[in-house]
Amino acid sequence: MTTFIELLASIVATGNVHTVVAPASWSQGRTLYGGISSALCLEAVQRAMGPLPSLRSAQIAFVGPAGGSLTM
């Protein structure tokens, strides 16, 4: 199983576009777990924007399944 740290490290940045291939071990059927989807997006934002204040809250809306090759 791919660890959380390995998954974050596998994000590839091309300008402000970040991509990652989500392994099936992080999914619940046909989509990623919501927590890992959110964590991948947060990591992409932090890489693109540099140091930011601590995240204190977030509102996340899931509109469809996420899996395979993802773009953030």
C-alpha positions, 0 to 999 in steps of 0.5 A: 500500500502506498503511504500517505507521505509517498502519495503526497511526494508523488504529486508532480507540479507543472506550473500551477497545475499539479497531477497525481495518480491515485492508487486503488488502495486509497479508494472506496470503490470507484472514488478516493476517500474524501479525506485523501482527496481534500489532503491532495488539494490542500497539498497542491495549494500549499505548493503553488502558493508557498507559506500560508497561515494555518488552515483552521477550517474548510468546506469541501464539496464532492461532485463526482468520483475521483480516481486514477490520474488526477489534476489539481 
